[in-house]
C-alpha cells in the first residue's frame, strides 16, 4: 500500500476534501545543495493536491489522515498505459517491415504508417482498459486512518 499524509480541509455531507503536498524527488537527495535541479526545486514553492474522498471514519477539519493506494493497481495500470502502446507499435512495425520485405507493400512509408497505427491501437486499448468503472474505483485513494493530534504541553513537573 502506498501511503501519504493529508490534511482534511473541508467536510461535506457525503465526502471530505483533503490536501497533500506534492513532493519533489530533489527534496530527499543529499546533493540538493550542489545540484542545479535541486536549486530550482528549492526556488519554487511546493504544490498541493486536493482530493475529494468518501470515508466512514470520523474526521474533523484540520485532522491529519493517512490516505493509501494499492501498489498492485498502480503497477497494473502502469504496465497497461506504457507497455501496451509500445508492444503494439513494435509488433505492427515488425509486421509492416515483413510486408515490405515480401514486396506486399511497395514502400517503407506504409510500414511506418502501420507501426503508428499499431501504437495508436495499443493506446486505445489501454484507454479502454483503464476506463472501466471497476478500474477507476480501484485507483481512488482510500482514507486508511486518522492520526492522533499532538497535545500541547503546558506544564512539566518532576
N, C-alpha and C positions, 0 to 999 in steps of 0.2 A: 504494500500500500504506500503510495506517495503521499506524504503529509505536508501541510503548510499551515502556519498560523495566520489567522484572520481576525479582524475586529468587527463586531456587529455595529452597524451604523444606523439601521432602522429596522423596525418590526412592523409588518403588516398583518392582517388577519390570517392570510394563508401562507405567507413567506417571510423570510428575513433577508436583509441585504447586508452582505459582508464585504469588507475591503481588505485586500492584502497587497503588500509591496512586491513589485516585480524586481527581483534581484538580478544584478549584472553578474556574469561569471567572473568579472575582474575583481569583485569585492572580496573574493575568497583567495585570491592569488597572493603569494608572498612577494612577487616582483611588482606590485602595484605602483610603488614609488619610482621605479626606474623604467617603466614601460609606457609608451605613448598611448596605447589603448586604455591603460589604467588611468592615466591623467585625464583623458577625455571622459571616461566613465565617472570620475570624481567631479568633473566640471558640471555635468548635467544632473538635475535632481532625479531622485528615484520616482519611477512611475508607479501608479497604483491601479489595481484591477478590482472592479466592483462586480459582484455576482449576486443574483437573487437565488436563494435556496429554500427548499421546503425541509423542515425538521420537526421532529416530535419532541426534541429536547427543550427544556425550559431555559430560555435565554433572555437576557435583558440587554438593553442598549449599552454599548461600550464594553461588553463582555469579550474576552478573547476566547476564540474557539479554534479547534483543530479540524481542518477540512481535509478530506482524503479522496484519492482517485486510484482505482485499481491499476496496478502495473500491467497486468495481463491485457486489459482493454486498450491501454495506451500502446503497448507493443503490437498488438493485433492491428490496430488502426494504422500505426506507422508502417508496418510492412505492406499493408494494402495500398496505402497512399503513395509510398515511394517505389516499391518494387513491382507492383502490377504494371504501371505505365512503362517502366524500364524493361521489364520482361517482354511485354508486347512489342515495344519499339525494336528490341534486338531480334525477336522472333520474326516479325514481319520484314525487317530489313534483310535478315538472312534468307527468307523466302524470296524476297524481291531480287537479291543478288543471284540466287539459284535460277530464278526465272530468266534473268539476263544471260547467265551462262548457258542456259538451254535454248537461247535465242527465241524465247516466247515473248520477252519484252525487247523492243528494238533499241532502247536507250536506257542508260542508268538513271535518268531522272524519274522513270517510272518506279524503280526500286526505292529511290529516296522518298517518293510520294507514298508508296506502300508502307515504308517504315514509319513515316509521320502519321499515317492513318492508324497503324498499329499502336503507336504511342497514345494517340487520341482515344482509341478504343479502350486501351488499358486505363486511361484517366476516367472515361465514362463508367467503366465497370467499377473502379474504386469508388467513384462518387455514388453510384447506385448502392454499393455495399455499405457505405458509410451513412446513407440517408435513411436507413430503416429506423423505425421508432424505437425498437429494442436497443439498437446500437447507440442512438442518441441518448437514451436514458442511462446507459452504462457509462457514458463519458461525462455525465454531470457529477461534479464533486458532491460528496456527502459530508454532513457535519458529524464528526466522529465523537467528539466530547467537548465539554466546556471546561476551560482551565480555571482553577481557583484564583480569585483575586488576591493580590498581596495586601496584607493587613498592615496599616501604618503602625509603627512602634512609637508610642508616646512616652513610655517610661520603662527604664531598665532598673531593676532593683537586685541587690545581692543578698 
